[in-house]
Amino acid sequence: MQSSQIVRYLQPALVSGTQIGGVSFNKTFVSASAMLILIAGSMLTVFLGEFNADKGLGGISVLILPGIILGLPQLLQKGWKLHHYPLTHYHLLVAAGLTLLVVIIFIMLLQIELRIPVQNPFLVDAGRQSYLPFRLLVAGSMPFMFSATIFTLPRSIFKSSLDHNGGHWLLQLTNPQTGIGILMYGIVLMFLSYAFGLITIQPLKLAKQMKENDEYLINVFPGVYTSRYLMQRFLGMATIGGFCLVGLGVTPLIIGLYAPGFENFTLYFGSVVILITIMQSLIDQVRACIPDNSIRFF
């Protein structure tokens, strides 16, 4: 789907009648070839990421790290491509202060977790403590990674036809400069928080594994009751964490209604959040590879 959109955007640059080895090809063949090249490049990227996850540090997420860092100024300046945010000394100071504030808040939110005590009657060490950690941000930065794409997808695909077929209401739903558009973006963030959180924790599968391992929760029967209990705790943490992400993403959009250009901070903060989670994961992996007494600054 993404390759088709890129090729559609590059259509004016594609030349029909291209000759290879004396054989002429039309624009349809050239477009299809371009799509296949893009897909092949994606598969190569996935292979490199999996290889790095097996042999190196950071997994596939490290591959997007340079692009995020290099794209931060452009996101801040252009963002949703609705208004320009000037990079003057004053605006850069504002951006630096807000970035520091977001970094501190998000790192604090990442450390918050609900620890559910787990008991195992077959543990030899009676003093050993075991628990299930449910992080407040159960989905991490994944909602920000996909929210902008999902939010603007209808506009990207149907904009030309909607303008002529009475689809103005759908354009309003995906316009971050309208109240209903801001509400829809918040709903998208909330939905992705539940979806990716559910993929990350999988409470039903977790309850099944606990039953197979003879583990149980205090005052909770194994099986269905444990599944319900874990699902309730997951929904509680995902809801609170989702509202935190919604507040981080929607606040710049609301301010942007009165200060055009400020809405660009929504996408900018999203990239900063993604950058934080990648760096934290990388640091955790480095810590796991280094003995406790070797390096202190980690």
C-alpha positions as CSV (number, residue, x, y, z in Angstrom):
1,M,0.0,0.0,0.0
2,Q,2.8,2.4,0.9
3,S,4.8,1.6,-2.3
4,S,1.7,2.3,-4.4
5,Q,1.3,5.7,-2.8
6,I,4.9,6.6,-3.3
7,V,4.8,5.5,-7.0
8,R,1.6,7.5,-7.4
9,Y,3.3,10.6,-6.0
10,L,6.3,10.0,-8.4
11,Q,4.1,9.4,-11.5
12,P,5.2,12.7,-13.2
13,A,8.8,11.6,-13.0
14,L,8.2,8.2,-14.5
15,V,9.0,8.1,-18.2
16,S,7.1,5.9,-20.6
17,G,8.9,4.3,-23.5
18,T,11.9,3.5,-21.3
19,Q,14.2,1.1,-23.3
20,I,16.2,-1.7,-21.7
21,G,18.3,-3.8,-24.1
22,G,16.4,-2.4,-27.1
23,V,13.0,-3.3,-25.6
24,S,10.6,-0.4,-24.9
25,F,8.4,-0.5,-21.8
26,N,5.3,1.6,-21.1
27,K,4.6,3.6,-17.9
28,T,2.5,0.9,-16.3
29,F,5.4,-1.6,-16.5
30,V,7.8,1.1,-15.1
31,S,5.4,1.8,-12.2
32,A,5.0,-1.8,-11.4
33,S,8.8,-2.3,-11.5
34,A,9.2,0.7,-9.2
35,M,6.7,-0.8,-6.7
36,L,8.6,-4.1,-6.7
37,I,11.9,-2.4,-6.1
38,L,10.4,-0.5,-3.1
39,I,8.9,-3.7,-1.7
40,A,12.2,-5.5,-2.2
41,G,14.0,-2.7,-0.3
42,S,11.5,-3.1,2.5
43,M,12.2,-6.8,2.8
44,L,15.9,-6.2,2.8
45,T,15.5,-3.7,5.6
46,V,13.4,-6.2,7.6
47,F,16.2,-8.8,7.0
48,L,18.9,-6.4,8.2
49,G,16.8,-5.6,11.3
50,E,16.2,-9.2,12.2
51,F,19.9,-10.0,11.6
52,N,20.8,-7.1,13.9
53,A,18.3,-8.3,16.5
54,D,20.1,-11.7,16.4
55,K,23.7,-10.6,16.3
56,G,23.7,-7.0,17.4
57,L,21.9,-4.4,19.5
58,G,18.7,-2.5,19.1
59,G,17.0,-4.8,16.6
60,I,15.2,-3.3,13.6
61,S,14.3,-0.1,15.5
62,V,18.0,1.1,15.3
63,L,17.6,1.4,11.5
64,I,15.1,4.2,11.8
65,L,17.1,6.0,14.4
66,P,19.2,8.2,12.0
67,G,16.1,9.1,10.0
68,I,14.2,10.2,13.1
69,I,17.1,12.4,14.3
70,L,17.7,14.0,10.9
71,G,13.9,14.6,10.4
72,L,13.3,16.4,13.7
73,P,14.0,19.9,12.4
74,Q,11.8,19.4,9.3
75,L,9.0,18.0,11.4
76,L,9.1,21.0,13.6
77,Q,9.2,23.4,10.7
78,K,6.7,21.8,8.4
79,G,4.8,19.2,10.5
80,W,1.3,18.7,9.1
81,K,2.3,21.0,6.2
82,L,-0.5,23.4,7.2
83,H,1.5,26.2,8.7
84,H,5.2,27.0,8.9
85,Y,6.9,27.1,12.3
86,P,9.9,29.5,11.9
87,L,13.2,28.4,13.4
88,T,14.3,31.7,14.8
89,H,16.4,31.9,18.0
90,Y,13.3,32.5,20.1
91,H,11.3,29.6,18.5
92,L,14.3,27.3,18.9
93,L,14.6,28.2,22.6
94,V,10.8,27.5,23.0
95,A,11.3,24.2,21.2
96,A,14.3,23.2,23.3
97,G,12.5,24.0,26.6
98,L,9.4,22.0,25.5
99,T,11.5,19.1,24.3
100,L,13.3,18.9,27.6
101,L,10.0,19.0,29.4
102,V,8.5,16.2,27.2
103,V,11.7,14.1,27.7
104,I,11.5,14.3,31.5
105,I,7.7,13.6,31.6
106,F,7.9,10.7,29.2
107,I,10.9,9.1,30.9
108,M,9.0,9.3,34.2
109,L,5.9,7.8,32.7
110,L,7.9,4.9,31.3
111,Q,9.1,4.1,34.8
112,I,5.6,3.8,36.3
113,E,4.3,0.2,36.4
114,L,1.8,-1.9,38.3
115,R,3.4,-4.9,40.0
116,I,1.0,-7.8,40.5
117,P,2.5,-10.3,43.0
118,V,2.7,-13.9,41.7
119,Q,2.9,-17.0,43.9
120,N,4.3,-20.4,43.0
121,P,4.0,-23.2,45.7
122,F,6.9,-25.1,44.1
123,L,9.5,-22.3,44.6
124,V,12.3,-23.5,46.9
125,D,13.2,-20.0,48.1
126,A,10.2,-18.9,50.1
127,G,11.6,-15.4,50.4
128,R,11.8,-14.9,46.7
129,Q,9.5,-12.2,45.3
130,S,7.9,-12.5,41.9
131,Y,5.5,-10.2,40.1
132,L,3.9,-9.3,36.8
133,P,4.9,-5.8,35.7
134,F,2.2,-3.8,33.9
135,R,3.7,-0.6,32.6
136,L,1.6,2.5,32.5
137,L,2.5,3.1,28.9
138,V,1.9,-0.5,27.9
139,A,2.1,0.4,24.2
140,G,5.2,2.5,24.5
141,S,5.7,4.9,21.6
142,M,3.9,2.7,19.0
143,P,0.7,4.8,19.0
144,F,2.7,7.8,17.9
145,M,4.6,5.8,15.3
146,F,1.4,4.9,13.4
147,S,-1.2,7.6,14.5
148,A,-0.3,10.2,11.9
149,T,-0.3,7.6,9.0
150,I,-3.7,6.2,10.0
151,F,-5.2,9.6,10.7
152,T,-4.2,11.0,7.3
153,L,-4.7,7.8,5.3
154,P,-8.3,8.6,4.2
155,R,-7.3,12.1,3.1
156,S,-4.3,10.8,1.1
157,I,-6.3,8.1,-0.7
158,F,-9.7,9.8,-1.3
159,K,-8.9,13.5,-1.3
160,S,-9.3,14.0,-5.1
161,S,-12.7,12.2,-5.2
162,L,-14.0,13.5,-1.9
163,D,-13.7,17.1,-3.2
164,H,-16.2,16.3,-5.9
165,N,-18.5,13.8,-4.3
166,G,-19.7,15.5,-1.2
167,G,-17.1,14.0,1.1
168,H,-16.3,17.3,2.9
169,W,-17.3,15.7,6.2
170,L,-14.6,13.1,6.0
171,L,-12.0,15.7,5.2
172,Q,-13.1,17.6,8.3
173,L,-12.6,14.4,10.4
174,T,-9.0,14.2,9.3
175,N,-8.2,17.9,9.5
176,P,-6.1,18.7,12.6
177,Q,-7.2,22.3,12.4
178,T,-10.8,21.6,13.4
179,G,-12.3,20.6,16.7
180,I,-13.7,17.3,15.3
181,G,-10.4,16.5,13.6
182,I,-8.5,17.0,16.9
183,L,-11.0,14.7,18.6
184,M,-10.6,12.1,16.0
185,Y,-6.8,12.2,16.3
186,G,-7.2,11.7,20.1
187,I,-9.5,8.7,19.4
188,V,-6.9,7.2,17.0
189,L,-4.2,7.6,19.6
190,M,-6.4,6.0,22.3
191,F,-7.4,3.1,20.0
192,L,-3.7,2.4,19.1
193,S,-2.8,2.5,22.8
194,Y,-5.3,-0.3,23.5
195,A,-4.4,-2.3,20.3
196,F,-0.6,-2.2,20.7
197,G,-0.8,-2.7,24.5
198,L,-2.9,-5.8,24.0
199,I,-0.4,-7.1,21.5
200,T,2.4,-6.4,24.0
201,I,0.9,-7.9,27.2
202,Q,-1.7,-10.4,25.9
203,P,-3.5,-11.0,29.2
204,L,-5.3,-14.1,28.1
205,K,-2.2,-15.8,26.9
206,L,-0.4,-14.7,30.1
207,A,-3.1,-16.2,32.3
208,K,-2.8,-19.5,30.4
209,Q,0.9,-19.6,30.8
210,M,0.6,-18.9,34.5
211,K,-1.8,-21.9,34.9
212,E,0.6,-24.1,33.0
213,N,3.5,-23.0,35.2
214,D,1.5,-23.5,38.4
215,E,1.6,-19.8,39.2
216,Y,-1.3,-17.9,40.7
217,L,-2.3,-14.5,42.0
218,I,-3.2,-14.0,45.6
219,N,-7.0,-14.2,46.2
220,V,-7.7,-14.9,42.5
221,F,-8.7,-18.3,41.2
222,P,-6.6,-19.7,38.2
223,G,-8.1,-19.8,34.7
224,V,-11.0,-17.6,33.8
225,Y,-10.9,-15.5,36.9
226,T,-7.2,-14.8,36.4
227,S,-7.8,-13.9,32.8
228,R,-10.5,-11.4,33.9
229,Y,-8.4,-10.0,36.6
230,L,-5.4,-9.4,34.3
231,M,-7.7,-8.0,31.6
232,Q,-9.1,-5.5,34.1
233,R,-5.7,-4.4,35.2
234,F,-4.5,-4.1,31.6
235,L,-7.5,-1.9,30.7
236,G,-7.0,0.3,33.7
237,M,-3.3,0.9,32.9
238,A,-3.9,1.2,29.2
239,T,-6.7,3.8,29.7
240,I,-4.6,6.0,32.0
241,G,-1.5,5.6,29.8
242,G,-3.6,6.3,26.7
243,F,-4.9,9.5,28.2
244,C,-1.3,10.6,28.9
245,L,-0.4,10.0,25.2
246,V,-3.6,11.8,24.0
247,G,-2.8,14.8,26.2
248,L,0.8,14.9,24.8
249,G,-0.5,14.6,21.2
250,V,-3.6,16.8,21.3
251,T,-2.4,19.7,23.4
252,P,-0.2,21.2,20.6
253,L,-3.1,20.8,18.2
254,I,-5.4,22.8,20.5
255,I,-2.8,25.5,21.0
256,G,-2.3,25.5,17.2
257,L,-5.9,26.7,16.8
258,Y,-4.8,30.0,18.3
259,A,-1.1,30.0,17.4
260,P,-0.8,28.7,13.8
261,G,2.4,26.6,13.4
262,F,2.3,25.2,17.0
263,E,0.4,22.1,15.8
264,N,3.7,20.9,14.3
265,F,4.8,20.0,17.8
266,T,2.4,17.1,17.8
267,L,4.4,15.2,15.2
268,Y,7.7,16.6,16.6
269,F,6.9,15.3,20.1
270,G,5.8,12.0,18.6
271,S,9.3,11.5,17.0
272,V,11.0,12.6,20.3
273,V,9.0,10.0,22.1
274,I,9.9,7.3,19.6
275,L,13.6,8.3,19.9
276,I,13.4,8.0,23.7
277,T,12.0,4.5,23.6
278,I,14.6,3.3,21.1
279,M,17.4,4.8,23.1
280,Q,16.1,3.3,26.3
281,S,15.8,-0.1,24.8
282,L,19.3,0.2,23.4
283,I,20.7,1.2,26.8
284,D,19.0,-1.7,28.5
285,Q,20.5,-4.1,26.1
286,V,24.0,-2.6,26.6
287,R,23.5,-2.9,30.4
288,A,22.6,-6.6,30.0
289,C,25.9,-7.2,28.1
290,I,28.1,-5.4,30.5
291,P,29.0,-6.7,34.0
292,D,27.7,-4.7,36.9
293,N,31.1,-3.4,38.1
294,S,32.5,-2.6,34.6
295,I,31.0,0.7,33.7
296,R,29.3,3.0,36.1
297,F,27.8,5.7,33.8
298,F,25.2,3.3,32.4
